[in-house]
Amino acid sequence: MFSRKTRLAVAIAAACSFHHAAAAEQQLELDAQTVVGSTAANEVDSYKSTPSSAATKLDLTPRQTPQAISTLSGAQLRDFKLTSVNDALKAVPGVQVQEVETDRTYYTARGFDITNFQYDGIAVPFVYGNVEGDLDTAMYERVEVIRGANGLMSGTGNPSATVNFVRKRPTLAPQARVDLTAGSWDKRRIDTDVSGALTDAGNIRGRVVYANENKNSYLDRYSREKNVFHGVLEFDLDDRTLFTLGHTLQTSDANSPMWGALPLNYSDGSKTDYSRSTSTSSDWAYWDVKENRTFAELAHTFDNGWQAKTVLTRVEKKGDGSLFYMYGTPDRNTGLGLFSYPSEYKDENKQLIIDVQASGPFSLAGRQHEAALGASWSRSELNDISYYDSTTGTALPPLEQWHGNIGKPLNDRPTNGSDFTDRMKSMYGAARWSLTDKLSLITGTRVVDVKSDGTNYGVAKTSKNSGKVVPYAGVVYDITDQYSVYASYTEIFDPQTKTNAAGSRLAPVEGVNYEVGIKGELFDDKVNVALAVFRTEQDNFAEQAGSIGGRAYYRAVEGLTSEGYEIEISGQPIQGLELNAGYTFVDITNADGSHGVTYSPKHMVKTAATYRIPALDKLKVGAAVRWQDDIHNGIAEQDAYAVVDLMASYDIDPNWSVSANLNNLTDEKYLNSLYWTQAYYGAPRNVSATLTWKY
């Protein structure tokens, strides 16, 4: 069932685990002040949100953070087999995953694009505003999502959300895990994770993660293979200094991917309704994406409790595709009216990011406070090229008769592409002022210099924004020992990568974000609850205006206002029950009062829960539901729908367990997104089973 490469990975994991098991027989005695890495075991069941520094660089609990923050725990990732970033973010309250194509995805929250990922709190902006390929979650302990504008830590103030991926780090105690999964559409997957001390003294530790996934699809002709390698080494240079070196390699190789998607309406304006397996791809198309991400981190803790950290990150992403785009509007009776647009495409993006920061306590006016200071510098170099073909415009048969059999592109037309360099420099500072035992004030600001120059499909463009100040302020008041109220204010400044019809980048989005709320820690701090109310005002919002071939172009919308509220609960309300649930309401209006961003639902519910049966504590059962109300994009509409997933796992003994997952229980048929004027259907009912060995 598994490839030779997969079987080799299993053997390596087993050998490593036996080595660590032998090492564990020796008692490792470390000085109490020795700096060690992650100590969280992989098998913690909790869905409760954990302390995070992603919002302010200060390590705060969700209740201490004056913004809405959600945590997708490692337990939830494992329980519901959320092995891709797309599946993971679908489970986060308030977040929408806009799967416009099989291998290109946009993410939105509160109706707006998410344009920043963080890795261990270090911001890495998107180059195109989207993600290509299928990103995996094998290398992450958990995923944190800070909703609302986060200009203090991300360098810009996008009012949607910031996604922070917390990477797996080495553990002192030896541990290992292997998961073998098989499922619908010939899915085969292996996950291996080995960690522990590499020396008798424990001053050098390592962790290696490897994952391989190979599967076909419910979509005609489509298949994909993913490979992930993640390795991290930690070195205790002395009792207070830790050096960390890590590298992650991800590949996503797709056969017959969709470039563009299905037409949503016929020429008479009526709605199309294809089989869920229908694909516009050709039988020769492919899209391969490869990403290398390397980081080096030096951290030192001083006697006064302050910690200084320098992080160097290098990212190199390459894409290579021979793609087929189908355009036009079919006739309702004949199905004719579709035409070909083949193209080959290559891109390369190199990013270098340096972040220097320091944080710690200080005393003023007889009280203890906290502060964080830092500076960051980044450079992103993008080169891409498109090859065009003289066969563009060839009439195609109806989609019901389309089998992908068309000649490969000749590439005999002129080529075109982009060559852009984006630079960003910033300095930031934040402080948490303890005004009284119950009242704290968080203030901060980031000063940003952004410069972009290059050409985009023949259009030369240079933009520069110097000395832009992005302030942040938040206040938290403890009503009781369990409940706090908060308010926060952030300005928005978000340089855009989206372009207009002429190929020029749109001006930065600017505006303000307000948020107030109440948070609580209940049931002996086992449960977090939160209610947030927010309002966002912004100009220069990018709205899709059309597409040229497979390239979408946008127009800037002025006077956009977003208002809404969110309710969330996470943790263990009763023994054995783990819960993560949220409800989001968002109302977006244009300057004239009309409804804006109609492809984003006003109402969303996300919930996931597992329960260990008291009389049979080796058995765990669970369910997840995501629901949204109806949406439209001016061309088509998607009625309200819900997707229900089920899971069950059984611990055979302390080392072996089995689990099963059933996705889309009711076999709901729905469109993945109306973000573009084309779309395709979500996956029908499917199953998978996993055998797990852990040490």
C-alpha positions as CSV (number, residue, x, y, z in Angstrom):
1,M,0.0,0.0,0.0
2,F,2.8,2.4,0.8
3,S,5.8,3.3,-1.5
4,R,9.4,2.2,-0.9
5,K,10.2,5.7,0.3
6,T,7.3,5.5,2.8
7,R,8.4,2.1,4.2
8,L,12.0,3.5,4.5
9,A,10.6,6.4,6.6
10,V,8.9,4.0,8.9
11,A,12.1,2.1,9.4
12,I,14.0,5.2,10.2
13,A,11.4,6.4,12.7
14,A,11.4,3.0,14.5
15,A,15.2,2.9,14.6
16,C,15.4,6.4,16.1
17,S,12.7,5.6,18.6
18,F,14.7,2.5,19.8
19,H,17.8,4.6,20.1
20,H,16.0,7.1,22.3
21,A,14.4,4.4,24.4
22,A,17.8,3.0,25.2
23,A,19.0,6.5,26.1
24,A,16.0,7.0,28.4
25,E,17.4,4.2,30.6
26,Q,20.1,6.6,31.7
27,Q,18.9,9.2,34.2
28,L,19.5,12.6,32.7
29,E,20.3,15.1,35.4
30,L,20.2,18.8,34.3
31,D,20.8,21.9,36.3
32,A,17.5,23.6,37.2
33,Q,18.5,26.6,35.2
34,T,19.3,24.8,31.9
35,V,17.3,26.2,29.0
36,V,15.3,23.5,27.4
37,G,12.9,23.4,24.5
38,S,9.2,22.4,24.2
39,T,8.1,20.2,27.0
40,A,4.5,19.7,25.9
41,A,3.8,16.1,25.2
42,N,2.1,15.2,21.9
43,E,-0.7,13.3,23.7
44,V,-2.3,16.2,25.6
45,D,-6.0,16.0,24.9
46,S,-7.0,19.6,25.8
47,Y,-8.8,21.9,23.3
48,K,-8.3,24.9,25.7
49,S,-6.6,28.0,24.3
50,T,-3.1,28.5,25.6
51,P,-1.0,31.6,26.4
52,S,0.4,33.3,23.3
53,S,2.7,36.1,22.4
54,A,1.5,36.4,18.8
55,A,-0.7,39.4,19.4
56,T,1.6,41.7,21.4
57,K,5.0,39.8,21.8
58,L,4.1,39.6,25.5
59,D,3.3,36.1,26.7
60,L,-0.4,36.6,27.7
61,T,-3.3,34.3,28.3
62,P,-6.3,34.7,26.1
63,R,-8.1,36.6,28.9
64,Q,-5.1,39.0,29.2
65,T,-5.1,39.7,25.4
66,P,-7.4,42.6,24.3
67,Q,-8.3,40.9,21.0
68,A,-10.2,37.8,19.9
69,I,-7.8,34.9,19.8
70,S,-8.4,31.2,19.0
71,T,-6.2,28.1,19.4
72,L,-6.5,25.0,17.3
73,S,-4.8,22.5,19.6
74,G,-2.6,19.6,18.6
75,A,-5.3,17.3,20.0
76,Q,-8.0,18.7,17.7
77,L,-5.6,18.5,14.7
78,R,-5.0,14.8,15.5
79,D,-8.6,13.9,16.4
80,F,-10.1,15.1,13.2
81,K,-7.1,14.4,11.0
82,L,-6.7,18.1,10.0
83,T,-3.5,17.3,8.0
84,S,-3.7,20.3,5.7
85,V,-3.7,24.0,6.5
86,N,-7.0,24.4,4.6
87,D,-8.7,21.8,6.7
88,A,-7.3,23.2,9.9
89,L,-8.4,26.8,9.2
90,K,-11.9,25.5,8.2
91,A,-12.2,24.5,11.9
92,V,-11.2,27.9,13.3
93,P,-14.2,30.1,14.4
94,G,-14.6,33.2,12.1
95,V,-12.2,32.0,9.4
96,Q,-13.2,31.2,5.8
97,V,-11.1,29.1,3.5
98,Q,-11.7,30.3,-0.1
99,E,-10.7,27.3,-2.2
100,V,-11.0,29.0,-5.6
101,E,-9.0,26.2,-7.3
102,T,-7.6,22.9,-6.3
103,D,-4.2,24.3,-5.7
104,R,-4.7,28.0,-5.0
105,T,-6.4,29.3,-1.8
106,Y,-7.3,32.6,-0.2
107,Y,-8.2,32.9,3.5
108,T,-10.6,35.5,5.0
109,A,-11.8,36.5,8.4
110,R,-14.5,39.1,9.3
111,G,-15.0,39.4,5.5
112,F,-11.4,40.4,4.6
113,D,-8.3,38.7,3.3
114,I,-5.8,37.2,5.7
115,T,-2.5,38.2,4.2
116,N,0.0,37.3,7.0
117,F,1.1,34.0,8.4
118,Q,3.4,33.9,11.5
119,Y,5.8,31.1,12.3
120,D,6.5,31.1,16.1
121,G,5.4,34.8,16.2
122,I,7.6,35.9,13.2
123,A,5.5,37.5,10.5
124,V,5.9,36.2,6.9
125,P,3.6,38.1,4.5
126,F,2.0,36.4,1.4
127,V,3.5,37.3,-1.9
128,Y,0.3,37.0,-3.9
129,G,-2.2,37.3,-1.1
130,N,-2.9,33.6,-1.4
131,V,-1.3,30.2,-0.9
132,E,-0.3,27.8,-3.8
133,G,-0.2,24.1,-3.3
134,D,-1.5,22.2,-0.3
135,L,0.3,23.2,2.9
136,D,0.6,20.4,5.6
137,T,0.3,20.7,9.3
138,A,2.6,17.8,10.3
139,M,5.3,20.1,11.7
140,Y,3.0,22.2,14.0
141,E,2.1,21.8,17.7
142,R,-0.9,24.1,17.3
143,V,-2.3,26.9,15.3
144,E,-3.2,30.3,16.8
145,V,-5.5,32.8,15.1
146,I,-5.7,36.5,16.3
147,R,-8.7,38.1,14.7
148,G,-8.9,41.8,14.0
149,A,-6.1,44.2,13.0
150,N,-2.7,43.1,14.2
151,G,-0.4,45.9,12.9
152,L,1.7,45.8,16.0
153,M,3.2,42.4,15.4
154,S,2.6,41.7,11.7
155,G,4.0,44.9,10.3
156,T,0.7,45.8,8.7
157,G,-2.8,46.3,10.1
158,N,-4.9,44.0,8.1
159,P,-8.3,43.9,9.9
160,S,-9.0,40.2,9.2
161,A,-6.7,37.9,11.2
162,T,-3.2,36.8,11.7
163,V,-2.4,33.1,11.7
164,N,0.5,31.9,13.9
165,F,1.9,28.4,13.3
166,V,3.7,27.1,16.4
167,R,6.3,24.7,15.2
168,K,7.2,21.4,16.9
169,R,10.4,21.8,18.9
170,P,12.7,19.1,20.4
171,T,11.8,17.6,23.7
172,L,14.1,16.5,26.5
173,A,12.4,13.2,27.1
174,P,12.5,10.7,24.2
175,Q,9.2,10.3,22.3
176,A,8.2,8.9,18.9
177,R,5.0,8.5,17.0
178,V,4.0,6.9,13.7
179,D,0.6,7.2,12.0
180,L,-0.5,5.1,9.0
181,T,-3.7,6.3,7.3
182,A,-5.7,4.9,4.4
183,G,-8.9,6.4,3.1
184,S,-11.3,7.2,0.2
185,W,-9.9,7.8,-3.3
186,D,-6.8,5.6,-2.6
187,K,-5.5,7.9,0.1
188,R,-2.3,6.7,1.7
189,R,-0.5,8.7,4.3
190,I,2.3,8.2,6.8
191,D,3.3,10.6,9.6
192,T,6.5,10.1,11.7
193,D,7.6,12.2,14.6
194,V,10.8,11.4,16.6
195,S,12.2,13.7,19.4
196,G,14.6,13.6,22.3
197,A,18.1,14.3,23.7
198,L,21.1,13.6,21.5
199,T,23.7,13.7,24.3
200,D,23.8,12.1,27.7
201,A,23.8,15.6,29.3
202,G,20.7,16.6,27.4
203,N,22.3,19.8,26.2
204,I,21.7,19.0,22.5
205,R,18.2,17.9,21.5
206,G,16.6,17.1,18.1
207,R,13.3,16.5,16.5
208,V,12.5,15.1,13.1
209,V,9.1,15.0,11.4
210,Y,8.4,13.3,8.1
211,A,5.1,13.0,6.3
212,N,4.1,11.6,2.9
213,E,0.6,11.7,1.4
214,N,-0.5,10.3,-1.9
215,K,-4.1,10.2,-3.0
216,N,-6.5,10.5,-5.9
217,S,-9.6,12.6,-5.8
218,Y,-13.4,12.8,-6.2
219,L,-12.5,15.2,-9.0
220,D,-12.0,13.7,-12.5
221,R,-8.3,13.1,-13.3
222,Y,-7.0,14.9,-10.2
223,S,-4.3,13.4,-7.9
224,R,-1.7,14.9,-5.6
225,E,1.3,13.8,-3.6
226,K,2.8,15.7,-0.6
227,N,6.1,15.3,1.1
228,V,7.1,17.1,4.4
229,F,10.4,17.1,6.2
230,H,10.8,19.1,9.4
231,G,14.0,19.0,11.4
232,V,15.0,21.1,14.5
233,L,18.1,21.1,16.6
234,E,18.5,22.9,20.0
235,F,21.9,23.6,21.6
236,D,22.3,24.9,25.2
237,L,25.3,27.2,24.7
238,D,25.2,27.8,28.5
239,D,22.7,27.9,31.3
240,R,20.9,30.9,29.8
241,T,21.5,30.8,26.1
242,L,19.7,28.6,23.6
243,F,20.6,28.3,19.9
244,T,18.0,26.7,17.6
245,L,18.4,25.7,14.0
246,G,15.5,24.3,11.9
247,H,14.5,23.6,8.4
248,T,11.2,22.6,6.8
249,L,10.7,21.3,3.3
250,Q,7.3,20.9,1.7
251,T,6.4,19.7,-1.7
252,S,3.0,19.5,-3.3
253,D,2.8,17.8,-6.7
254,A,-0.6,17.9,-8.4
255,N,-1.7,16.1,-11.5
256,S,-4.6,17.6,-13.6
257,P,-5.2,20.5,-11.2
258,M,-7.9,23.0,-11.9
259,W,-6.7,26.4,-13.1
260,G,-9.9,28.4,-12.7
261,A,-13.0,26.4,-12.0
262,L,-16.5,25.6,-13.2
263,P,-18.8,28.2,-14.9
264,L,-21.5,29.2,-12.4
265,N,-24.2,30.2,-14.8
266,Y,-25.5,29.5,-18.3
267,S,-25.7,32.2,-21.1
268,D,-29.4,32.7,-20.2
269,G,-28.4,33.6,-16.6
270,S,-29.7,30.4,-15.0
271,K,-27.5,28.5,-12.5
272,T,-25.3,25.6,-13.6
273,D,-25.5,22.3,-11.6
274,Y,-22.7,19.9,-12.5
275,S,-21.7,16.6,-11.0
276,R,-19.3,17.1,-8.0
277,S,-16.6,15.2,-9.9
278,T,-16.6,17.6,-12.9
279,S,-13.3,19.2,-13.6
280,T,-12.1,21.7,-16.2
281,S,-8.5,20.3,-16.1
282,S,-6.7,18.6,-19.0
283,D,-5.1,15.2,-18.7
284,W,-1.6,16.6,-19.1
285,A,-1.8,19.5,-16.7
286,Y,0.4,19.6,-13.5
287,W,1.3,22.1,-10.8
288,D,4.3,21.4,-8.6
289,V,5.1,23.6,-5.6
290,K,8.2,23.3,-3.5
291,E,9.0,25.4,-0.4
292,N,12.2,25.4,1.7
293,R,12.0,27.3,5.0
294,T,15.1,27.7,7.2
295,F,15.3,29.5,10.6
296,A,18.1,30.2,13.1
297,E,17.2,31.5,16.5
298,L,19.5,32.7,19.3
299,A,17.8,33.4,22.7
300,H,19.4,34.6,26.0
301,T,17.7,35.1,29.4
302,F,19.2,37.7,31.6
303,D,19.4,37.8,35.4
304,N,16.7,40.4,35.6
305,G,14.2,38.2,33.8
306,W,14.5,39.8,30.4
307,Q,15.0,37.7,27.3
308,A,16.6,38.8,24.0
309,K,16.0,36.9,20.8
310,T,17.3,37.2,17.3
311,V,15.6,35.2,14.5
312,L,16.8,34.8,10.9
313,T,14.4,33.2,8.5
314,R,15.0,32.3,4.8
315,V,12.2,31.1,2.6
316,E,12.5,29.9,-1.0
317,K,9.4,28.8,-2.9
318,K,9.3,27.5,-6.5
319,G,6.3,26.7,-8.6
320,D,6.2,25.0,-11.9
321,G,3.0,24.3,-13.8
322,S,1.6,23.4,-17.2
323,L,-2.0,24.5,-16.8
324,F,-5.3,24.6,-18.6
325,Y,-7.9,27.3,-18.1
326,M,-11.4,27.1,-19.5
327,Y,-13.4,30.3,-20.1
328,G,-16.8,31.3,-21.5
329,T,-20.4,30.8,-20.6
330,P,-22.1,27.6,-21.8
331,D,-25.4,27.4,-23.6
332,R,-28.1,25.8,-21.4
333,N,-29.3,23.4,-24.1
334,T,-26.2,22.5,-26.0
335,G,-23.4,23.1,-23.4
336,L,-21.4,24.8,-26.0
337,G,-19.7,28.2,-25.4
338,L,-16.5,27.2,-23.6
339,F,-13.0,27.9,-24.9
340,S,-9.4,26.9,-24.2
341,Y,-6.6,28.8,-22.6
342,P,-3.5,26.7,-22.1
343,S,-0.4,28.1,-20.4
344,E,2.8,27.2,-18.7
345,Y,3.8,29.0,-15.6
346,K,6.9,29.2,-13.4
347,D,7.6,31.3,-10.4
348,E,10.3,31.7,-7.7
349,N,10.1,33.7,-4.5
350,K,12.9,34.3,-2.1
351,Q,12.3,35.9,1.3
352,L,14.8,36.9,3.9
353,I,13.5,38.1,7.3
354,I,15.5,39.3,10.3
355,D,13.7,40.0,13.6
356,V,15.5,41.2,16.8
357,Q,13.4,41.5,20.0
358,A,13.7,41.8,23.7
359,S,11.0,41.4,26.4
360,G,10.7,41.3,30.1
361,P,9.5,43.0,33.3
362,F,10.3,46.4,34.7
363,S,9.3,48.4,37.8
364,L,7.7,51.9,37.8
365,A,5.8,53.8,40.4
366,G,5.9,50.8,42.8
367,R,4.3,48.4,40.3
368,Q,5.6,45.6,38.0
369,H,5.0,46.0,34.3
370,E,6.1,44.2,31.1
371,A,7.6,45.5,27.9
372,A,8.7,44.3,24.5
373,L,10.9,46.0,22.0
374,G,12.1,45.0,18.6
375,A,13.0,45.7,15.0
376,S,12.5,43.7,11.8
377,W,13.8,43.8,8.2
378,S,12.6,41.8,5.3
379,R,13.2,41.5,1.6
380,S,11.1,39.5,-0.9
381,E,12.2,38.9,-4.5
382,L,9.6,37.5,-6.9
383,N,10.1,36.3,-10.4
384,D,7.4,34.6,-12.5
385,I,6.9,34.0,-16.2
386,S,3.9,32.8,-18.2
387,Y,4.1,31.1,-21.6
388,Y,1.2,31.6,-24.0
389,D,-0.1,29.5,-26.8
390,S,-1.6,30.1,-30.3
391,T,-4.3,27.5,-29.6
392,T,-6.0,29.8,-27.1
393,G,-9.7,30.2,-28.0
394,T,-10.3,26.7,-29.3
395,A,-13.9,25.7,-28.9
396,L,-14.5,22.9,-26.4
397,P,-17.2,20.3,-26.0
398,P,-19.8,20.6,-23.2
399,L,-18.3,20.0,-19.7
400,E,-20.4,16.8,-19.4
401,Q,-18.5,15.4,-22.3
402,W,-15.1,16.8,-21.4
403,H,-12.4,14.2,-20.6
404,G,-9.3,16.4,-20.6
405,N,-8.0,15.2,-23.9
406,I,-6.6,18.2,-25.7
407,G,-3.1,18.9,-27.1
408,K,-0.4,20.2,-24.9
409,P,0.4,24.0,-25.3
410,L,2.9,24.9,-28.1
411,N,4.2,28.0,-26.2
412,D,4.5,29.8,-29.5
413,R,3.2,33.2,-28.4
414,P,5.2,35.9,-26.5
415,T,5.9,35.3,-22.8
416,N,5.3,37.7,-20.0
417,G,5.6,37.8,-16.2
418,S,6.6,39.7,-13.1
419,D,9.9,40.7,-11.4
420,F,9.2,42.4,-8.1
421,T,11.2,43.3,-5.0
422,D,9.4,44.2,-1.8
423,R,11.3,45.6,1.2
424,M,10.0,46.3,4.7
425,K,11.7,47.8,7.7
426,S,10.0,48.4,11.0
427,M,10.5,49.1,14.7
428,Y,8.0,48.2,17.3
429,G,7.4,48.5,21.0
430,A,4.7,47.4,23.4
431,A,4.1,47.6,27.1
432,R,1.6,46.1,29.5
433,W,1.1,48.6,32.2
434,S,-0.2,47.3,35.5
435,L,-2.2,50.3,36.6
436,T,-3.9,48.5,39.5
437,D,-4.3,44.9,40.6
438,K,-7.4,44.7,38.3
439,L,-6.6,47.1,35.5
440,S,-3.9,46.8,32.8
441,L,-3.2,48.9,29.8
442,I,-1.4,47.7,26.7
443,T,0.1,50.3,24.4
444,G,2.3,49.8,21.4
445,T,3.3,51.1,18.0
446,R,5.1,50.0,14.9
447,V,6.9,52.4,12.5
448,V,6.9,50.9,9.0
449,D,8.9,51.7,5.8
450,V,7.7,49.8,2.8
451,K,9.2,49.9,-0.7
452,S,8.2,47.9,-3.8
453,D,9.6,48.2,-7.3
454,G,9.6,46.1,-10.4
455,T,7.4,45.1,-13.4
456,N,4.2,43.2,-13.5
457,Y,3.2,41.9,-16.9
458,G,4.9,44.7,-18.7
459,V,3.9,47.5,-16.3
460,A,6.7,49.2,-14.3
461,K,5.7,50.2,-10.8
462,T,7.4,51.7,-7.8
463,S,5.7,52.5,-4.5
464,K,7.1,53.7,-1.3
465,N,5.6,54.4,2.1
466,S,8.1,55.8,4.7
467,G,7.6,56.3,8.4
468,K,4.1,55.0,8.5
469,V,3.0,54.7,12.2
470,V,0.6,51.9,13.2
471,P,-0.5,52.5,16.8
472,Y,-2.1,50.0,19.1
473,A,-3.9,50.4,22.4
474,G,-5.8,47.9,24.6
475,V,-7.2,47.9,28.1
476,V,-8.2,44.9,30.3
477,Y,-10.2,45.1,33.5
478,D,-10.7,42.1,35.8
479,I,-14.3,42.3,37.0
480,T,-13.8,39.2,39.1
481,D,-11.2,36.4,39.5
482,Q,-12.9,34.7,36.5
483,Y,-14.1,37.5,34.2
484,S,-12.4,40.5,32.4
485,V,-13.7,43.1,30.0
486,Y,-11.4,44.7,27.4
487,A,-11.3,47.2,24.6
488,S,-8.7,47.8,21.9
489,Y,-7.9,50.2,19.0
490,T,-5.7,49.6,16.0
491,E,-5.0,51.5,12.9
492,I,-4.9,49.7,9.6
493,F,-2.1,50.0,7.0
494,D,-1.8,47.1,4.6
495,P,0.2,47.3,1.4
496,Q,-1.4,45.2,-1.3
497,T,-0.1,42.8,-3.9
498,K,-3.3,42.7,-5.9
499,T,-3.3,44.5,-9.2
500,N,-5.8,46.3,-11.4
501,A,-6.7,45.5,-15.0
502,A,-3.6,47.4,-16.1
503,G,-1.3,45.4,-13.9
504,S,-0.5,48.1,-11.3
505,R,-0.7,47.2,-7.6
506,L,-3.5,48.8,-5.6
507,A,-2.8,51.5,-3.0
508,P,-2.4,50.3,0.6
509,V,-5.6,49.6,2.6
510,E,-6.0,52.2,5.4
511,G,-8.5,52.5,8.2
512,V,-9.2,51.8,11.9
513,N,-10.3,48.8,13.9
514,Y,-12.2,48.9,17.2
515,E,-13.0,46.0,19.5
516,V,-14.6,45.5,22.9
517,G,-15.4,42.3,24.7
518,I,-15.6,40.1,27.8
519,K,-13.6,37.0,28.5
520,G,-13.7,34.4,31.2
521,E,-11.8,31.4,32.7
522,L,-14.3,28.9,34.2
523,F,-14.3,25.5,35.7
524,D,-11.0,25.9,37.6
525,D,-9.4,27.5,34.5
526,K,-10.3,24.5,32.3
527,V,-12.5,26.5,30.0
528,N,-12.1,29.8,28.1
529,V,-15.1,31.8,27.1
530,A,-15.2,35.1,25.1
531,L,-17.5,37.6,23.5
532,A,-16.1,40.2,21.1
533,V,-17.9,43.1,19.4
534,F,-15.9,44.9,16.6
535,R,-16.1,47.6,14.0
536,T,-13.7,48.2,11.1
537,E,-13.6,51.2,8.7
538,Q,-11.3,51.0,5.7
539,D,-10.5,52.4,2.3
540,N,-8.9,50.9,-0.8
541,F,-10.3,47.5,-0.2
542,A,-9.6,45.1,-3.1
543,E,-12.7,43.7,-4.8
544,Q,-12.4,41.4,-7.8
545,A,-13.5,43.1,-11.0
546,G,-12.8,40.3,-13.5
547,S,-10.1,38.1,-14.9
548,I,-7.8,37.9,-17.8
549,G,-6.9,34.3,-18.6
550,G,-6.2,32.8,-15.2
551,R,-5.2,36.1,-13.7
552,A,-7.8,38.0,-11.6
553,Y,-7.7,41.8,-11.4
554,Y,-9.2,44.1,-8.8
555,R,-10.7,47.5,-8.1
556,A,-10.4,49.6,-5.0
557,V,-13.5,50.1,-2.9
558,E,-13.8,53.1,-0.6
559,G,-15.7,53.6,2.6
560,L,-16.1,49.9,3.6
561,T,-17.5,49.3,7.1
562,S,-17.6,46.0,8.9
563,E,-19.5,45.4,12.2
564,G,-20.2,42.2,14.1
565,Y,-19.7,40.0,17.1
566,E,-18.1,36.6,18.0
567,I,-18.8,34.1,20.7
568,E,-16.3,31.4,21.5
569,I,-15.8,28.6,24.1
570,S,-12.9,26.2,24.4
571,G,-11.7,23.7,26.9
572,Q,-13.1,20.9,29.2
573,P,-16.5,21.9,30.7
574,I,-17.0,18.4,32.1
575,Q,-14.7,15.5,32.7
576,G,-13.9,13.8,29.4
577,L,-15.5,16.4,27.2
578,E,-13.2,18.6,25.0
579,L,-14.9,21.4,23.2
580,N,-14.0,24.2,20.8
581,A,-17.0,26.2,19.4
582,G,-17.7,29.6,18.0
583,Y,-20.4,31.7,16.4
584,T,-19.6,34.7,14.2
585,F,-21.8,37.5,12.8
586,V,-20.4,40.0,10.4
587,D,-22.3,42.7,8.5
588,I,-20.2,44.6,5.8
589,T,-21.6,47.7,4.1
590,N,-20.3,49.9,1.3
591,A,-20.2,53.7,1.5
592,D,-23.7,53.9,0.0
593,G,-25.1,51.5,2.7
594,S,-25.4,48.5,0.4
595,H,-24.3,45.1,1.4
596,G,-20.6,44.6,0.7
597,V,-18.4,41.5,0.3
598,T,-21.3,39.3,-0.5
599,Y,-19.2,36.2,-0.9
600,S,-18.6,36.2,2.8
601,P,-21.4,34.8,5.0
602,K,-23.0,37.0,7.7
603,H,-23.4,34.0,10.1
604,M,-21.0,31.2,10.8
605,V,-20.9,28.4,13.3
606,K,-17.8,26.2,14.0
607,T,-17.9,23.5,16.6
608,A,-15.8,20.4,17.5
609,A,-16.1,18.1,20.5
610,T,-14.8,14.8,21.7
611,Y,-15.9,12.7,24.6
612,R,-14.2,9.8,26.4
613,I,-16.8,7.3,27.5
614,P,-16.5,7.0,31.4
615,A,-17.3,3.3,31.4
616,L,-14.8,2.7,28.6
617,D,-12.1,5.3,28.9
618,K,-10.1,3.8,26.1
619,L,-12.8,4.9,23.6
620,K,-13.1,8.5,22.4
621,V,-15.9,9.7,20.1
622,G,-16.4,13.1,18.5
623,A,-18.1,15.3,16.0
624,A,-17.4,18.6,14.2
625,V,-19.9,20.8,12.5
626,R,-19.3,23.9,10.4
627,W,-22.3,25.9,9.1
628,Q,-22.7,29.1,7.2
629,D,-25.7,31.0,5.8
630,D,-26.3,31.9,2.1
631,I,-23.8,33.9,0.0
632,H,-23.7,35.2,-3.5
633,N,-21.3,37.1,-5.8
634,G,-23.6,38.7,-8.3
635,I,-23.4,35.8,-10.7
636,A,-24.3,32.8,-8.6
637,E,-25.5,32.0,-5.0
638,Q,-24.8,29.3,-2.5
639,D,-27.6,28.4,-0.1
640,A,-26.8,28.0,3.6
641,Y,-25.3,24.6,4.4
642,A,-23.7,22.5,7.1
643,V,-20.9,19.9,7.0
644,V,-20.8,17.3,9.7
645,D,-17.7,15.2,10.5
646,L,-17.4,12.2,12.9
647,M,-14.5,10.5,14.6
648,A,-13.8,7.6,16.9
649,S,-10.5,6.3,18.4
650,Y,-9.7,3.3,20.6
651,D,-6.5,2.9,22.7
652,I,-5.5,-0.8,22.3
653,D,-2.7,-0.4,24.8
654,P,-0.3,2.4,25.9
655,N,1.5,2.2,22.6
656,W,-1.1,1.2,20.0
657,S,-4.4,2.9,19.0
658,V,-6.8,2.9,16.0
659,S,-9.1,5.6,14.8
660,A,-11.6,6.3,12.1
661,N,-13.0,9.5,10.6
662,L,-16.1,10.1,8.5
663,N,-16.3,13.4,6.8
664,N,-19.4,15.1,5.3
665,L,-21.7,12.7,7.0
666,T,-24.8,14.0,5.2
667,D,-23.1,14.1,1.8
668,E,-23.9,17.8,1.5
669,K,-23.3,19.3,-2.0
670,Y,-22.0,22.8,-1.9
671,L,-19.6,25.2,-3.7
672,N,-16.2,25.7,-2.0
673,S,-16.2,29.4,-2.5
674,L,-17.8,32.3,-4.4
675,Y,-14.7,34.5,-3.9
676,W,-14.2,34.3,-7.7
677,T,-16.7,34.2,-10.6
678,Q,-15.9,30.5,-11.0
679,A,-16.1,27.7,-8.4
680,Y,-16.1,24.0,-7.8
681,Y,-17.8,21.6,-5.4
682,G,-16.6,20.4,-2.0
683,A,-15.8,16.8,-1.3
684,P,-18.6,14.3,-0.9
685,R,-18.8,11.8,2.0
686,N,-15.5,10.1,2.6
687,V,-13.8,7.9,5.2
688,S,-10.3,7.2,6.5
689,A,-8.8,4.8,9.1
690,T,-5.5,5.3,11.0
691,L,-3.2,2.9,12.9
692,T,-1.0,4.7,15.5
693,W,2.1,3.6,17.3
694,K,3.6,5.9,19.9
695,Y,6.4,5.8,22.5
